[in-house]
Amino acid sequence: MPTPRNAHGRFETRAIHAGQRPDPANGAVMTPVYLTSTYAQDAPGRPRGGYEYSRTSNPTRTALEENLAALESGDWGLCFASGLAATNAFLDTLAPGDHVVAGNDLYGGTYRLFTKVFEKYGVKFSFVDTTDVAAIEAALTEATRWVYLESPSNPLLRLSDISAAAEVAHARGARVVVDNTFASPYLQRPLELGADLVLHSLSKYLGGHSDLIGGALIGRGEELRDPLAFHQNAVGGCLAPLDSFLVLRGTKTLAIRMERHSANAMALAEHLATQELVQRVYYPGLPDHPQHELAKRQMHGFGGMVSFELEGGVAAGETFASATRIFTLAESLGGVESLIETPPTMTHASIPAEVRHAAGLADGLVRLSVGIEHVDDLAADLDQALTAVRSSARAGARV
Ligand SMILES: *Cc1c(COP(=O)(O)O)cnc(C)c1O
């Protein structure tokens, strides 16, 4: 099994060097984008450099896979064409009758893949409140193979206790996979906390520039890697060389980007909490967040995602999100630029209103992906959007 090359030093150092080295052929410092489907062989069945065909492996992708392994404290990584393709590869290793205990506020696409695709193949899912480890334990059965966590979750930024979940799952012979997309490995490393597998959408913080779609699985040991690598090759949803290069470029600055995302988000969360029109702010860094203590223990910073509830329901949320000038109205997250969206009418619109309300998603909910622009400009942008909500409410009252 390949182990990450140049995986030395602390996080920031590994981010820049792991999996990479100057090209032995010509000294190119940056890993080339190997745009090739196939590789010359010295004799039949004797590939020259260990590569045969780029669905199976490609040197640019290998560099990224080793880089991500080093960042998540794993010993292998596998990259896919999207976050959902990574989730799909993980699910491909299950058999009919196998059971998964999953969080009840997962990324919508993950929920759709579970319920609309894999339930049809006989894989069983139980959706529970994974912020409560007793609820996870109660849902485990003889058939449970995996506990599937997303922490922090979307859009309410709830946390699951990864070590506690790993303890109860392992005691019953199940494994734990964590979707670490919202935190990134700079802020949270599930394998160090006892999880068995980490999943990422590379389209978010790891890529970091909103310019690609990709996914990854990272873990330890061949027993887990071999079936996943088999499915990566057998199914073929692998990450392309150019996208692999772009993510490698992204991870080099992950540490400083996450520091700034977190600092900006903290400042804006505190600022929003003092505003009259804002009824509630969801941010793990605020002392009144229900899992603030867990966040301090489990994460090395609180991340760039902030959600809040505006007084005035859907109309207020939509007025606000349409009034910002620096925050771009768009789905997705994790890029250097700030984005804003209204979960009830955008990312979570497919969830029926009653179900959404029962899950705690208020109509006036707004979600920010706080970028790394100057925080004063971002705060001023939110202030002028609040003014727009106030004047639109006054205009509405006059009619
Ligand atoms: C975006 C996202 C995914 C899916 O990733 P894609 O790259 O869009 O396929 C999975 N989980 C979380 C938490 C995400 O934000």
PDBQT file of the ligand as one rigid body, heavy atoms in Angstrom, charges set to zero:
ROOT
HETATM    1  C1  LIG A 401     -21.181  19.673  -0.968  1.00  0.00    +0.000 C 
HETATM    2  C2  LIG A 401     -21.254  18.623   0.068  1.00  0.00    +0.000 A 
HETATM    3  C3  LIG A 401     -21.307  17.265  -0.261  1.00  0.00    +0.000 A 
HETATM    4  C4  LIG A 401     -21.373  16.771  -1.693  1.00  0.00    +0.000 C 
HETATM    5  O1  LIG A 401     -20.237  17.114  -2.408  1.00  0.00    +0.000 OA
HETATM    6  P1  LIG A 401     -20.239  17.411  -4.000  1.00  0.00    +0.000 P 
HETATM    7  O2  LIG A 401     -18.808  17.703  -4.257  1.00  0.00    +0.000 OA
HETATM    8  O3  LIG A 401     -21.152  18.568  -4.224  1.00  0.00    +0.000 OA
HETATM    9  O4  LIG A 401     -20.730  16.168  -4.657  1.00  0.00    +0.000 OA
HETATM   10  C5  LIG A 401     -21.320  16.346   0.765  1.00  0.00    +0.000 A 
HETATM   11  N1  LIG A 401     -21.322  16.737   2.055  1.00  0.00    +0.000 NA
HETATM   12  C6  LIG A 401     -21.295  18.037   2.412  1.00  0.00    +0.000 A 
HETATM   13  C7  LIG A 401     -21.293  18.391   3.850  1.00  0.00    +0.000 C 
HETATM   14  C8  LIG A 401     -21.265  19.022   1.436  1.00  0.00    +0.000 A 
HETATM   15  O5  LIG A 401     -21.252  20.308   1.799  1.00  0.00    +0.000 OA
ENDROOT
TORSDOF 0
